[in-house]
Amino acid sequence: MIRKHKSDFVNWGNVLNPKNLLQIFIGSAMAVFAMKGFMIPNQFMDGGVTGISILLHEISHINISIFIFVFNLPFIYLGYKRIGKTFAVQTSLAVILLTMGLLFIDLQPVTTDKLLIAIFGGILIGTGVGLVIRSGGVIDGAEVIAVFTRRRIGFSNSEIIMIFNTFIFAGAAFHFGIETAMYSLITYYAATRATDYVVDGIEQYTAINIISSQQDKIKDLLVNEMGKGITVYKGERGYLPGSFDIKTDCEIIVTIVTRLEISQIEEAVAGIDPKAFVYSQSINEATGGILKAKGHAK
């Protein structure tokens, strides 16, 4: 008997989860509002399928919803092959909602101020994209290109997306003029930052590494006073210029915190050992263990 991979099945519990459905609906609605109320009436663009669709809509005057739907289909298929059926179903739902919204909802332009369009249009569509990503899908299938081609061509996700979008903004500069293309870059930047913030959230995790001669006091501070989980690595310190042969054993204390806790922990560690060596690393994801204080952190 051939055992099917788990991605061969749709996780309907995840797809029909009310929270995920709400995020897809709100995210799609925000994208419609951004495009109809800010970007399309003023010929401003974002990257990916959205940018291509706006560009071709302005050239051909064909309804933009057709381009959005058709151009996303191959990416949905690639997502299904590379990521799984659940992702494909959630992405399909988001794309359908976006397409229907663009087709049937009529909005008047909110403003004609180019800077406001660039900033608020980008923030709105970026927030919408981020909400859909949090639900487990995407609203712009071009994001799948990076996942599908990364290993084949040797570029990172961001590099692949940047190359893809370079051609889009070059087309915008040629058809709309360089000024509109530059404003569209602001839109894209605002959208990217908003997406990152929504996906990572204010609780984006950071690994704090601490090396100190007061290691026991710092471990007590982190665990018993702040309620944090820690990991301790055994290491060596020393190897300084002029005294390379001098080294001592040490402990490297690692704890995972949110961005709001970084300053608090650094100040507390400095209060115990002003000479402590502390460095931080951003991490994309963390699960399990004790990631949040249990309500008794000071």
C-alpha positions as CSV (number, residue, x, y, z in Angstrom):
1,M,0.0,0.0,0.0
2,I,1.3,3.5,-0.9
3,R,1.2,5.8,2.0
4,K,0.0,9.3,1.0
5,H,1.9,12.4,2.2
6,K,-0.1,14.5,4.6
7,S,-0.1,17.4,2.1
8,D,-2.3,15.1,-0.1
9,F,-5.2,15.8,2.2
10,V,-7.1,19.0,2.9
11,N,-7.1,20.0,6.6
12,W,-10.7,21.1,6.7
13,G,-10.5,21.9,10.4
14,N,-7.8,24.5,9.5
15,V,-9.6,25.8,6.4
16,L,-13.0,26.2,8.2
17,N,-11.6,27.6,11.4
18,P,-13.6,30.7,12.1
19,K,-10.5,32.7,13.0
20,N,-8.8,31.8,9.7
21,L,-12.0,32.5,7.7
22,L,-12.4,35.9,9.4
23,Q,-8.7,36.8,8.6
24,I,-9.2,35.8,5.0
25,F,-12.4,37.8,4.7
26,I,-11.0,40.9,6.3
27,G,-7.7,40.6,4.5
28,S,-9.4,40.3,1.1
29,A,-11.7,43.2,2.0
30,M,-8.8,45.5,2.9
31,A,-7.0,44.6,-0.3
32,V,-10.1,45.5,-2.3
33,F,-10.4,48.8,-0.5
34,A,-6.7,49.6,-1.1
35,M,-6.9,48.8,-4.8
36,K,-10.3,50.4,-5.6
37,G,-10.0,53.4,-3.2
38,F,-6.4,54.3,-3.6
39,M,-4.3,52.4,-6.2
40,I,-6.3,51.6,-9.3
41,P,-7.9,55.1,-9.8
42,N,-4.5,56.7,-9.5
43,Q,-2.5,54.1,-11.5
44,F,-0.4,53.1,-8.5
45,M,1.0,49.6,-8.4
46,D,2.2,47.0,-5.9
47,G,4.4,44.1,-6.7
48,G,3.5,40.6,-7.8
49,V,0.2,39.6,-9.5
50,T,-1.4,42.8,-8.2
51,G,1.1,45.0,-10.0
52,I,0.9,43.0,-13.3
53,S,-2.9,43.1,-13.2
54,I,-3.0,46.9,-12.6
55,L,-0.5,47.5,-15.4
56,L,-2.4,45.3,-17.9
57,H,-5.7,46.7,-16.9
58,E,-4.5,50.2,-17.7
59,I,-3.1,49.1,-21.0
60,S,-6.0,46.9,-22.2
61,H,-8.9,48.4,-20.1
62,I,-10.1,44.8,-19.4
63,N,-11.6,44.4,-15.9
64,I,-8.8,43.9,-13.4
65,S,-10.6,41.1,-11.6
66,I,-10.1,38.9,-14.7
67,F,-6.3,39.4,-14.6
68,I,-6.2,38.8,-10.8
69,F,-8.1,35.5,-11.1
70,V,-6.3,34.2,-14.2
71,F,-2.8,35.1,-13.2
72,N,-3.2,33.6,-9.7
73,L,-4.3,30.2,-11.1
74,P,-0.9,28.8,-12.0
75,F,0.5,30.0,-8.7
76,I,-2.3,28.2,-6.8
77,Y,-1.3,25.1,-8.7
78,L,2.4,25.5,-7.9
79,G,1.4,26.1,-4.2
80,Y,-0.6,22.9,-4.3
81,K,2.3,20.9,-5.7
82,R,4.9,22.5,-3.4
83,I,3.1,23.3,-0.2
84,G,-0.1,21.2,-0.1
85,K,-3.8,21.1,-0.7
86,T,-4.8,23.1,2.4
87,F,-2.7,26.0,1.3
88,A,-4.2,25.8,-2.2
89,V,-7.8,25.8,-0.8
90,Q,-7.2,28.8,1.5
91,T,-5.4,30.7,-1.3
92,S,-8.2,30.0,-3.7
93,L,-10.8,31.3,-1.2
94,A,-8.8,34.5,-0.7
95,V,-8.3,35.0,-4.5
96,I,-12.0,34.4,-5.2
97,L,-13.0,36.9,-2.5
98,L,-10.6,39.5,-3.9
99,T,-11.8,38.9,-7.4
100,M,-15.5,39.2,-6.5
101,G,-14.8,42.3,-4.5
102,L,-13.0,44.0,-7.4
103,L,-15.7,43.0,-9.7
104,F,-18.8,44.0,-7.8
105,I,-17.7,46.7,-5.3
106,D,-17.7,50.2,-6.6
107,L,-15.7,52.8,-4.5
108,Q,-14.8,56.4,-5.1
109,P,-11.1,57.4,-4.8
110,V,-10.4,58.3,-1.2
111,T,-7.7,60.9,-2.2
112,T,-5.7,62.2,-5.1
113,D,-2.7,63.1,-3.0
114,K,0.1,60.9,-4.4
115,L,2.0,60.5,-1.1
116,L,-1.1,59.6,0.8
117,I,-2.0,57.1,-1.9
118,A,1.4,55.5,-1.8
119,I,1.6,55.2,2.0
120,F,-2.0,54.3,2.9
121,G,-2.6,52.2,-0.1
122,G,0.5,50.2,0.7
123,I,-0.4,49.9,4.4
124,L,-3.9,48.7,3.6
125,I,-3.0,46.1,1.0
126,G,0.0,45.0,3.0
127,T,-2.1,44.5,6.1
128,G,-4.7,42.5,4.0
129,V,-1.9,40.3,2.6
130,G,-0.5,39.7,6.1
131,L,-3.9,38.7,7.5
132,V,-4.4,36.1,4.7
133,I,-0.8,34.8,5.3
134,R,-1.6,34.4,9.0
135,S,-4.6,32.2,8.0
136,G,-2.4,29.9,6.0
137,G,-2.8,31.1,2.4
138,V,-1.7,34.0,0.2
139,I,-3.7,36.6,-1.6
140,D,-1.0,37.2,-4.3
141,G,0.2,33.9,-5.7
142,A,3.5,35.4,-6.9
143,E,4.9,34.7,-3.4
144,V,4.8,31.0,-4.3
145,I,7.5,31.7,-7.0
146,A,10.2,32.1,-4.4
147,V,9.2,28.8,-2.6
148,F,9.1,26.9,-5.9
149,T,12.3,28.2,-7.5
150,R,14.6,29.0,-4.6
151,R,16.6,25.7,-4.7
152,R,16.6,25.6,-8.5
153,I,18.2,28.9,-9.2
154,G,20.2,29.5,-6.0
155,F,18.6,32.9,-5.0
156,S,16.9,33.7,-1.7
157,N,13.1,34.3,-1.4
158,S,13.6,38.1,-1.2
159,E,16.0,38.1,-4.2
160,I,13.6,36.1,-6.3
161,I,10.7,38.4,-5.5
162,M,12.8,41.5,-6.1
163,I,13.8,40.3,-9.5
164,F,10.2,39.5,-10.4
165,N,9.0,42.9,-9.2
166,T,11.8,44.8,-11.0
167,F,10.3,43.9,-14.3
168,I,6.9,45.1,-13.1
169,F,8.1,48.5,-11.9
170,A,10.2,48.9,-15.1
171,G,6.9,48.4,-17.0
172,A,5.2,50.9,-14.8
173,A,7.9,53.5,-15.5
174,F,7.6,52.9,-19.2
175,H,3.8,53.1,-19.3
176,F,2.9,55.5,-16.5
177,G,6.1,57.6,-16.2
178,I,9.0,57.5,-13.8
179,E,7.3,59.6,-11.1
180,T,4.3,57.2,-10.8
181,A,6.8,54.3,-10.8
182,M,8.7,55.8,-7.9
183,Y,5.6,56.4,-5.9
184,S,4.6,52.8,-6.6
185,L,7.9,51.8,-5.0
186,I,6.8,53.6,-1.9
187,T,3.5,51.7,-2.0
188,Y,5.4,48.4,-2.4
189,Y,7.7,49.3,0.5
190,A,4.8,50.3,2.8
191,A,2.9,47.1,1.8
192,T,6.0,44.9,2.5
193,R,6.5,46.5,5.9
194,A,2.8,46.2,6.9
195,T,2.8,42.5,5.8
196,D,5.9,41.7,7.9
197,Y,4.4,43.5,10.9
198,V,1.1,41.7,10.6
199,V,2.7,38.3,10.0
200,D,5.4,38.6,12.7
201,G,3.3,40.7,15.0
202,I,4.5,42.8,17.9
203,E,5.6,39.5,19.5
204,Q,8.2,38.7,16.9
205,Y,10.7,36.4,18.7
206,T,14.3,37.2,19.4
207,A,17.0,35.0,20.9
208,I,19.1,36.8,23.5
209,N,22.5,35.3,24.3
210,I,24.2,36.3,27.5
211,I,27.8,35.6,28.7
212,S,28.5,36.8,32.2
213,S,30.7,36.0,35.2
214,Q,27.4,36.3,37.2
215,Q,25.8,33.5,35.4
216,D,23.9,32.0,38.3
217,K,22.3,35.3,39.3
218,I,21.3,35.9,35.7
219,K,19.8,32.4,35.4
220,D,17.8,33.1,38.6
221,L,16.7,36.4,37.3
222,L,15.4,35.0,33.9
223,V,13.7,31.9,35.3
224,N,12.5,32.8,38.8
225,E,11.8,36.5,38.4
226,M,10.9,36.9,34.8
227,G,9.4,33.5,34.2
228,K,11.4,32.8,31.1
229,G,12.7,29.5,29.8
230,I,16.4,29.3,29.2
231,T,19.0,27.0,27.5
232,V,22.6,26.9,28.7
233,Y,25.5,26.1,26.4
234,K,29.0,25.3,27.7
235,G,31.6,27.4,26.0
236,E,35.0,29.1,26.3
237,R,35.8,32.8,26.5
238,G,39.1,34.5,26.0
239,Y,41.2,34.3,22.9
240,L,41.8,38.0,22.9
241,P,44.5,39.8,20.8
242,G,47.7,39.8,22.9
243,S,46.5,37.1,25.2
244,F,45.3,34.4,22.8
245,D,46.4,31.5,25.1
246,I,44.3,32.7,28.0
247,K,40.8,31.2,28.1
248,T,38.2,30.2,30.7
249,D,35.2,28.0,30.7
250,C,31.9,29.8,30.6
251,E,28.1,29.3,30.2
252,I,26.2,30.9,27.3
253,I,22.7,31.6,28.5
254,V,20.0,31.7,25.8
255,T,16.4,32.8,26.2
256,I,13.7,33.5,23.6
257,V,11.8,36.8,24.1
258,T,9.4,39.1,22.3
259,R,10.7,42.4,21.0
260,L,8.9,44.2,23.8
261,E,11.0,42.3,26.4
262,I,14.4,42.9,24.9
263,S,15.1,46.3,26.6
264,Q,13.7,45.1,29.9
265,I,16.0,42.0,30.0
266,E,19.1,44.0,28.8
267,E,18.6,46.5,31.6
268,A,18.1,43.8,34.2
269,V,21.2,41.9,33.1
270,A,23.3,45.2,33.2
271,G,22.1,45.8,36.7
272,I,23.6,42.5,37.8
273,D,26.7,42.5,35.6
274,P,27.5,45.8,33.7
275,K,30.3,43.9,31.8
276,A,28.1,41.1,30.6
277,F,28.3,40.3,26.9
278,V,24.8,40.3,25.4
279,Y,23.8,39.9,21.8
280,S,20.5,39.3,20.1
281,Q,19.4,37.3,17.0
282,S,16.1,37.6,15.2
283,I,14.4,34.3,14.6
284,N,11.6,33.6,12.2
285,E,9.6,31.2,14.3
286,A,9.6,29.6,17.7
287,T,7.2,27.0,19.2
288,G,7.1,25.0,22.4
289,G,8.8,25.6,25.7
290,I,8.1,28.7,27.7
291,L,7.9,31.6,25.2
292,K,5.8,34.0,27.4
293,A,5.9,34.9,31.0
294,K,3.2,33.4,33.1
295,G,1.9,36.7,34.4
296,H,4.5,37.3,37.0
297,A,7.2,38.9,35.0
298,K,8.4,42.2,36.4
